[in-house]
Amino acid sequence: MAAETAATAAGGLAGEMEVEAYRRLFPLAFLERHLRESVRPDARRLSEPRPTTVALAAVSSAHGSALVRLGDTAMLASIKLEVMSPSSEAPDEGSIAVEFHMPPICSPLVRPGRPAEVAPVISKALEDILISSGMLNLKELSLISGKASWLAYLDVYCLNADGSLFDAALISAVAAFTHLEIPLVSVGDDGRVFTVGGNEGKSKYELVNREKRKLMLTNIPFSLTCALHKDSVLADPTAEEESIVETSVTVVLDSSDQIVSIQKPGGGVTSMATITECISLAKDRRRKLREILMDSVEAMEVDQTD
């Protein structure tokens, strides 16, 4: 009996090794073999995104922060506020600066001393979406018209890269701005604006803003990347799937399901029916991500009450 059990275990291990070898040697054939059964190598349905979690207040030293996990992809977003002089073109507005970081620890494809080529692309795309979606009212970042305003430095760190990097980065950025709290500030005798902390500071200095406050976020954008391979549409692809498929489409929608952006980095011509399917999947995904974000906000408020 023991001998039979050992033989069965050995046979199962050998079978697993053969499957893994086939997966590595023939990745395209391995993927297509699954797609013919309308399933993916990680057992998801074609239209099924990976489990997603959002944890607010992940960085205690930041004014706003969030840790997001999208399957095995992990992003940490942190916002630091600094006082600046507004531009003459927009004297009553603040501004944002976005930087996306991919340290070598996030992927074996990122080499030390050689920045990942995709990092500046995602940085620019994030900043464009945050501004063009209308989520942020930059006037809320103004302190003293023509004299002082906030500059919000948003840094997004990729802790683990396993596909759909832009989607995860955008979720973390939105979550960090949701958590962001504008600190109290005062003006010194020399005209310099500085932050004020604690109840003692409130009574000692004349404040520009009387209470700490949150930003009013509207038209919150969320995105969904779909990998396209022949007639198959794969929602939220892993890094393995992204490396195999022909191309992908990233759809960004706002709170009203209006299209903010559709990006397709190369590849062949994509039919309108396929684009429509991607938009439909993105709408479902946006609603689910909003629920996940709201749940994380409620969980943080409960923790603060306790």
C-alpha positions in Angstrom: 0.0 0.0 0.0 2.8 2.4 1.0 4.6 1.5 -2.2 1.5 2.3 -4.3 1.1 5.6 -2.6 4.8 6.5 -3.2 4.5 5.5 -6.8 1.4 7.6 -7.3 3.1 10.6 -5.7 6.1 10.2 -7.8 4.0 9.9 -10.9 2.1 13.1 -10.0 5.3 15.0 -9.4 6.7 13.8 -12.7 3.5 15.0 -14.4 3.7 18.4 -12.8 7.3 18.7 -13.9 6.4 17.8 -17.5 3.6 20.4 -17.5 5.9 23.1 -16.2 8.6 22.2 -18.7 6.0 22.4 -21.5 4.8 25.8 -20.2 8.3 27.2 -20.3 9.4 25.7 -23.6 6.1 26.4 -25.5 4.4 29.3 -23.7 2.2 30.2 -26.7 0.9 26.7 -27.3 0.4 26.3 -23.5 -1.8 29.4 -23.4 -3.8 28.6 -26.5 -4.4 25.1 -25.1 -6.2 26.7 -22.2 -8.0 29.4 -24.2 -9.6 26.7 -26.3 -11.3 25.6 -23.1 -12.2 29.2 -22.2 -10.0 29.1 -19.1 -6.6 30.6 -18.3 -3.4 29.1 -16.9 -4.2 30.4 -13.4 -7.8 28.9 -13.6 -9.6 32.2 -14.1 -12.3 32.8 -16.7 -11.2 35.0 -19.6 -13.2 38.0 -18.3 -12.3 37.5 -14.6 -9.9 40.0 -13.0 -7.6 38.9 -10.1 -8.5 39.5 -6.5 -7.8 43.1 -5.5 -7.2 44.7 -2.1 -6.7 48.3 -1.0 -5.1 49.3 2.3 -5.1 53.0 3.2 -2.5 54.8 5.4 0.2 52.4 4.4 3.0 55.1 5.0 2.8 56.9 8.3 5.1 59.7 7.3 3.0 60.6 4.2 0.0 63.0 3.9 -1.8 60.3 1.9 -0.8 56.7 1.0 -2.2 53.3 0.0 -1.0 49.8 -0.7 -2.7 47.9 -3.5 -2.5 44.3 -4.4 -3.8 43.2 -7.8 -3.2 39.4 -7.8 0.6 39.2 -7.3 1.1 42.8 -8.6 1.7 45.1 -5.7 1.9 49.0 -5.7 2.6 51.4 -2.9 1.5 55.1 -3.5 2.6 57.9 -1.3 1.7 61.6 -1.4 3.8 64.4 0.3 2.7 68.0 0.2 5.0 71.0 -0.1 4.3 74.7 -0.2 5.2 76.4 -3.4 4.6 79.6 -5.3 1.8 79.2 -7.9 2.5 80.0 -11.5 1.4 83.4 -12.9 -0.9 81.6 -15.3 -2.8 79.8 -12.5 -2.3 81.9 -9.4 -5.2 80.2 -7.5 -4.2 76.6 -8.2 -1.8 74.1 -6.8 -0.2 71.3 -8.9 0.8 67.7 -8.8 4.0 65.8 -9.8 3.9 62.1 -10.5 6.7 59.6 -10.5 6.4 55.9 -11.0 9.3 53.8 -9.7 10.3 50.2 -10.7 13.2 49.1 -8.4 15.0 45.9 -9.3 13.3 44.1 -6.5 9.9 44.2 -8.4 11.0 42.1 -11.3 13.9 40.0 -12.6 13.6 42.0 -15.9 14.6 45.2 -14.1 18.4 45.5 -13.8 20.2 47.6 -11.1 21.4 50.9 -12.5 19.2 50.7 -15.6 15.7 52.3 -15.1 12.8 50.3 -16.6 11.7 51.7 -19.9 8.1 51.5 -19.0 8.5 53.6 -15.8 8.4 57.1 -17.4 5.6 56.0 -19.7 3.4 55.0 -16.8 4.4 58.2 -14.9 3.2 60.4 -17.8 0.0 58.3 -18.3 -0.9 58.5 -14.6 -0.4 62.3 -14.5 -2.4 62.8 -17.7 -5.3 60.7 -16.4 -5.5 62.3 -13.0 -5.7 65.7 -14.6 -7.8 65.0 -17.7 -10.4 62.9 -15.8 -11.3 66.0 -13.6 -10.8 64.0 -10.4 -8.7 66.7 -8.9 -9.8 70.3 -8.5 -6.4 72.1 -8.4 -8.0 75.1 -6.9 -8.4 73.1 -3.7 -4.7 73.0 -3.4 -4.5 76.8 -3.3 -3.5 78.5 0.0 -3.1 82.2 -0.7 -4.0 83.3 -4.2 -0.9 84.3 -6.1 1.4 83.7 -3.1 1.2 80.1 -1.9 -0.2 76.7 -2.9 0.3 73.0 -2.4 2.5 70.9 -4.7 1.4 67.3 -4.3 4.3 64.8 -4.9 2.8 61.5 -5.8 5.3 58.6 -5.8 4.1 55.1 -6.9 6.4 52.2 -6.1 6.0 48.9 -7.9 6.8 46.3 -5.2 6.0 43.3 -7.5 5.4 43.4 -11.2 3.0 40.6 -12.4 1.1 42.3 -15.1 -1.5 45.2 -15.4 1.0 47.6 -13.9 -0.9 50.8 -15.0 -4.2 49.5 -13.6 -2.6 48.8 -10.2 -0.7 52.1 -10.2 -3.9 54.0 -11.0 -5.9 52.3 -8.2 -3.1 53.1 -5.7 -2.9 56.7 -6.9 -6.7 57.2 -6.5 -6.6 55.5 -3.1 -3.8 57.7 -1.9 -5.6 60.9 -2.9 -8.7 59.5 -1.2 -6.7 59.2 2.0 -4.9 62.5 1.6 -5.5 65.0 4.4 -4.5 68.7 3.9 -2.5 69.9 6.9 -3.0 73.1 8.8 -0.8 76.0 7.8 0.1 79.5 9.0 2.0 82.5 7.7 5.1 83.7 9.6 6.1 87.3 10.1 8.5 87.0 7.2 5.7 85.9 4.9 6.8 82.3 4.8 4.0 79.7 4.9 4.6 76.7 7.2 2.6 73.7 8.5 1.2 73.7 12.0 0.8 70.5 14.1 -1.1 69.7 17.3 -3.7 71.6 19.3 -0.9 73.8 20.7 -0.1 75.0 17.2 -3.8 75.8 16.6 -3.9 78.3 19.5 -0.4 79.7 19.0 -0.6 80.6 15.3 -3.1 82.3 13.1 -4.2 79.6 10.6 -4.8 80.0 6.9 -7.1 77.0 6.9 -9.0 76.3 10.2 -9.4 72.6 9.9 -7.6 69.7 8.3 -9.6 68.6 5.3 -9.9 66.0 2.6 -10.0 66.8 -1.1 -13.3 66.6 -2.9 -12.7 64.0 -5.6 -15.1 63.8 -8.6 -15.1 61.7 -11.7 -12.8 59.2 -10.1 -11.0 57.1 -12.9 -10.4 53.4 -12.9 -8.9 51.3 -15.7 -8.9 47.8 -17.0 -6.3 46.3 -19.3 -7.4 43.5 -21.6 -4.9 41.3 -23.4 -6.0 40.4 -26.9 -5.0 37.2 -28.6 -6.8 36.1 -31.8 -10.5 36.0 -30.8 -9.9 36.0 -27.0 -10.1 38.9 -24.7 -8.3 38.4 -21.3 -9.2 40.8 -18.6 -6.4 41.9 -16.2 -3.5 39.8 -17.7 -0.6 38.5 -15.8 3.0 39.3 -16.8 3.2 35.8 -18.4 0.1 36.5 -20.5 1.3 39.9 -21.5 4.6 38.5 -22.7 2.8 36.0 -25.0 -0.3 37.8 -26.4 -0.4 39.9 -29.6 -1.4 43.2 -28.0 -3.5 44.8 -25.3 -6.1 47.6 -24.7 -6.3 49.7 -21.6 -9.7 51.4 -21.0 -10.0 54.2 -18.5 -13.5 55.2 -17.3 -14.7 57.9 -14.9 -17.4 57.7 -12.2 -20.1 58.2 -14.9 -18.7 55.4 -17.1 -17.5 58.1 -19.6 -14.4 57.1 -21.5 -11.3 59.1 -20.3 -8.8 57.2 -22.4 -8.3 54.1 -24.5 -4.7 53.0 -25.1 -3.5 50.3 -27.4 0.3 50.0 -27.7 0.8 48.7 -31.2 -0.3 45.3 -32.6 -2.7 44.6 -35.5 -6.0 46.3 -36.2 -8.6 45.6 -33.5 -12.2 45.3 -34.4 -14.9 47.6 -33.0 -16.6 44.6 -31.5 -13.5 43.7 -29.5 -13.1 47.3 -28.3 -16.8 47.4 -27.3 -16.2 44.2 -25.3 -13.2 45.7 -23.5 -15.3 48.8 -22.6 -18.1 46.6 -21.2 -15.6 44.7 -19.1 -14.1 48.0 -17.9 -17.5 49.2 -16.7 -18.0 46.2 -14.6 -14.5 46.5 -13.2 -14.9 50.2 -12.4 -18.0 49.4 -10.3 -16.2 46.7 -8.4 -13.1 48.8 -7.8 -15.3 51.6 -6.4 -16.8 49.2 -4.0 -13.4 47.9 -2.9 -12.1 51.5 -2.4 -15.2 52.5 -0.4 -14.9 49.4 1.8 -11.3 50.3 2.6 -12.3 53.9 3.5 -15.0 52.6 5.8 -12.6 50.1 7.4 -10.1 52.9 8.1 -12.8 55.0 9.7 -13.8 52.2 12.0 -10.2 51.6 13.0 -9.8 55.3 13.8 -13.1 55.3 15.9 -11.9 52.3 17.9 
